[in-house]
Amino acid sequence: MNLEYGHIYHIYNQGNNKQKIFFQRENYLFFLKKINEYITPFGDVVAWCLMPNHFHLMVYITHQTATHQTATHQMTPSHLMSDQPINNSIAVMLRSYTRAINIQENRSGSLFKPRTKAECVTKSQGITPSFINSNQGAIIHVPIPEKEYPQVCFHYIHNNPVKANLVNKPEDWEFSSFRDYCGLRNGKLIKRERAKEFGLTIVHFDSSDDLESSDNRE
């Protein structure tokens, strides 16, 4: 998939067979450093959430043609979405993190699923309808205007730890950008100006209403 300049993408991947990818607090912090090193040269991170066995990023693409220093690394088809520099950089990021975890956990082989996915949330083509789980059952929410879906995705990413029953409130989960947006932390990874440009704001969720993706990406 080509990541186009000037659009926001929901980028995500999970552990092979839904295995854990984060084993201790330091692993989460290490992965955040990797995001800053490998992704921010190409885009503005407007939301993120790291879960025990997967991750979500919401990234506004600032440029596609810049050559990142990681381009000198030998690449394999694993994790590649295309030959764009940002996609190659994401692939190198995941391989680098995998090597570190394999050493830490005395394991070998792939840690992540082979394909990292990236869905554009600011273009009508290819947008996956979301479902709202309510007391009346699952209700499909269509159509989704281009200006509305970025907010749906923003909510979905931040509510992931609640949906997974890891915490009762999004702000209780340390490893997401929700705490930065609600003023509990002054994280430097997110670009608040870019989020404001697209009208992205946090909400406090009711346990009876939960945004869930139609492909159960978690």
N, C-alpha and C positions, 0 to 999 in steps of 0.2 A: 504494500500500500504506500502510495506517495503522500507524504505529509506536506501539505501546502502552507506556504507562508500566509500569515494573517488569519489562521484558523486555530481553534482549540481542539485538541484530541484527548480522548480518554485512553490512556495507555495502561495495560495491565497484563500480568502473568501470574502463574501460581506454580507451586511445587509439583514435580512429577507425581502422579497418583495422589495428588493433594497432600503430599508430605510436607512437613515443616520446612520452612526456609530460614526462620529466625529461632534461635535456641536460647538466647540470653539477651539481656538488655543491650549489651555492647554490640550485638549483631545489628540491631535496629539502627543504632547510632552510626555504625560503620556504613550501612547501606545508604543512609541519608548523606553522608560525605560523598559516596559514589554518585548519587544523584546530582549533587552540586557540581562535581567534577566533570561528569560525562553528559549531562542533559542541559544544564543551564547555559552552556555556550551556544546552544541552538534554540532555546525557548525559555519562556517565563513559566515557572510552575505556579499555578493558581490554586491547586488543591492536591493533597496527597494523603494517603492512609496506608500504613504498613500493618498487615495482619500476620498471625503466626504462619500461615501457609500461602499467602499471596500478597500482592501489592497493587495499589491503584495510584495513578498519577493523572492529573489534568493539566495539560501543557499547551500554552499558546506558542505557536511556531514563529520565531523572530527572523530566522534565516535558514536556508537549506544548503547553501553552497559553500559555507565556510569549511575549511579543512581543519579537523581536530587533530591534535597530536597523536591520538590513538590510532589514526589511520595506518600507522606503520606496523601495527600488530597483525599477526597472521590470523585470518578469519576462516571460519567454517560456516556451512549453511545454518547451523544451529542458532536460533533466536533471530535470524535475519528477517526483516520485513521487506527490504529493498536494498538497493545499492546507495541510497542517500547517506551522506555523512552522519546525520543524526541517528539513523537506524543502525548503522555500523557501530556508532558510539554506544548505543543502548546494548547491542550485542556484546561488545567488549566489556561493558559494565557488569553484565550478568555473568560472563565467564570469569572475570576477575573476582567477583564476589563468591562464585562457586568454588574457585580454587582455595580461597581463604577458609570457607566453611568446610571443605573436604579435609583440609589440614586440621582444623579445630576438632572436627567430629570423627577423624580417622575413617573417612569414607571415600568412595570414588564414584565417578560417573556423573551424569547430569543431575542438577538440582532442580532446574526449572523445566517447564514444558518447552518443547522445541520452538514453538512459535509465540512470540510476543505479539499481542493484538493492540491495534490502535484504531479507534473509532472517532471520526470527526463528529463533533456535537454542535457545530455551527453551520452545517450545510444540511439541507433537507434530504439529499440523496444518502442512503445508507444508514440513516438514523433508525435505531431499533426502538420500537415503541416500549414504553415502560408500563409496568403494572402497579396498581396501588392495592395493597392488601388492607382490607377493612373488615369490620365486623360482619359485613354483608357478603364477604368473599372477595376474590380477586377481580378487579375491574380494570380492563384495558383502557389506557389513557391515550386516545388518538383523536384527531391528529395532533402532533406536537409542533407548534411553530418554532422556527429556528431560534428565535430569541428566548423561547421558554426552555428548550431542552438543555442548554448549558446549566441552568439553575437546577433542573431535575437531576442531572449528573452530579452537580456540586453537592446536593442534598444526599444523594445515594452514597457517594464516597464517604462522606462524614458520618453517615448513619450505619456504615458497615459493622463497626464493633458492637453496636446495640443489637443489630439484627442477628449477629453471631452469638449473642448472650455473653459477651465478654465483659460488658459494663452495662449499667442502667441508663447512663446518659453519655452522649458523644464527648462531652468535655472531660469525662473520667478516663478516656483512653489517651495515653500519653503520646502514642505514635500516629498522630494525624494532625492536620493543619487546623482542625476545629478550635483547639485551644489558643492558637495564634489569633484567629479571627474574633474570638470572644474576649480577648484581652487577658487571658490567664498566662500567656507566654509571649515573648517578643521574638519569635523565630524569624530568621533571615532568609530562609529558603523560598518562601512564597513572595509573589509580587502583588501586593495589595492594590496598587494602582491599576494593574491589569484586571484584577477581579472587579474593581469598582467600575472600570470601563464597560464591562459586560453586565453590570448590575447584579453581580453574584453576592448574595448575603446568606449568612447562616440562619437557621431556624432551630428552635427547640422542638424535638419530635414528641408526639404523643405515642404511647406504646401501642395504641390501637390502629395507627396509620403508619405504614412502613413502605418506603419506596424500594422496589425490587426490580432487577433487570429481568427481561423476558428470557434471556439465555442462561439464567442462574449462574452468572459469572462469579459472583461472590468475590 
